[in-house]
Amino acid sequence: MKGIIEDLNWRYATKLFDPKKKVSQSDLNELLEALRLSASSHGIQPWKFVVVTDKKLRVELRKSARGQPQVTDASHLIVLCVRTNVDEKHIKKYIQDMAKTRNVTVNSLKDYEGSMTGSIKRKDKEEILEWSIRQVYISLGMLLTACATKRIDACPMEGFDHTAFDRLLGLEKEKLTSVVLCPVGYRGNDKYAKAKKVRFPQSEIIIKR
Amino acid sequence: MKGIIEDLNWRYATKLFDPKKKVSQSDLNELLEALRLSASSHGIQPWKFVVVTDKKLRVELRKSARGQPQVTDASHLIVLCVRTNVDEKHIKKYIQDMAKTRNVTVNSLKDYEGSMTGSIKRKDKEEILEWSIRQVYISLGMLLTACATKRIDACPMEGFDHTAFDRLLGLEKEKLTSVVLCPVGYRGNDKYAKAKKVRFPQSEIIIKR
């Protein structure tokens, strides 16, 4: 047991953070960079990430997250959000970004743009949103793993009032909606830190063909 | 740039695998272990993972995945699947597993079981499936990151005929359906390997509050 497997065995959904221990600016930046570099279908990046440090705001947010202490006590609260406007305009912006980054013409990317636009057009608005949310969950997986490799604790949380969070964070005007929370920081005296990880054995979940 | 950020910059969705280079059994086992250890809501693990090595079967599967060469040419094809039966029975099994692992009584976990059962009961069958699929995407994010740390290439793929895959892999009788593919192996002479990664800058996707 070493490397990534040791990292993943180390991590757990931290219930109690030490409110005194802060993630350094450079470590936080690495976590945000891991989110930025995350994979998504076509590389379409249907997301933005809100980092909440304001104490008063976090007290308010906690009230809309079943009072769970991680919201206020972790070093930083990251709110993973999905763009509600993943459309032809978003794709065009992405293609322009790609052309600039790779020093090619927008025209040379027409086929790629067409395949993405086609994929969007086959879905209704609700399906696009759900597909986009799935991509956000990839970024959550990458963030949790990045945290583990750096021995930074995290706690993915779905149990919160999305409408209240969107309002308190002013997300609607940014064309975003909140998907999942990920407070990050360092574990406190958390009884769950020592609890054995519960996972079905490989024999039950791996099928060979 | 070092550690996890270097790893994530190294990775890309590999279009062309070297069919001669195989992932060793011990490396494969680490990737499967990363999937097994993946985070999920409540730790509910609504997934199984199919590892396909049979060559003939992979030729058949490729036909139902737009003919994309990764399906046959990567060292191993991993099919990430969602359980279609995430219900009270599944939760009961998970709770029994937890009781055994942590050496506590099933009765002491009644509240935890109740909160999970409650969460399931508030959703209809379609919502449970979609929620479960989101969890599978966390495991995809963790797998891709694990691959990157080990310099193993991967290519997440959504573009395939799910019904055909389910039939060819015999998933229905296992109460599973295919969600996303992840061939793993080593990049061949792939022109995309050297292409610059295209990502929006942090200034466009990180919001501070």
Interface residues (C-beta under 8 A of the other chain):
Chain A: G3 I4 I5 L8 N9 R11 A13 E30 L32 E33 A34 L35 R36 L37 S38 A39 S41 G43 Q45 W47 K48 F49 V50 V51 V52 T53 D54 L57 Y94 D97 M98 T101 R102 E130 I133 R134 Q135 Y137 I138 S139 L140 G141 M142 L143 L144 T145 A146 T149 K150 P156 E158 L169 E174 A195 K196 K197 V198 R199 F200 P201 Q202 E204 I205 I206 I207 K208 R209
Chain B: G3 I4 I5 L8 N9 R11 A13 E30 L32 E33 A34 L35 R36 L37 S38 A39 S41 G43 Q45 W47 K48 F49 V50 V51 V52 T53 D54 L57 Y94 D97 M98 T101 R102 E130 I133 R134 Q135 Y137 I138 S139 L140 G141 M142 L143 L144 T145 A146 T149 K150 P156 E158 L169 E174 A195 K196 K197 V198 R199 F200 P201 Q202 E204 I205 I206 I207 K208 R209
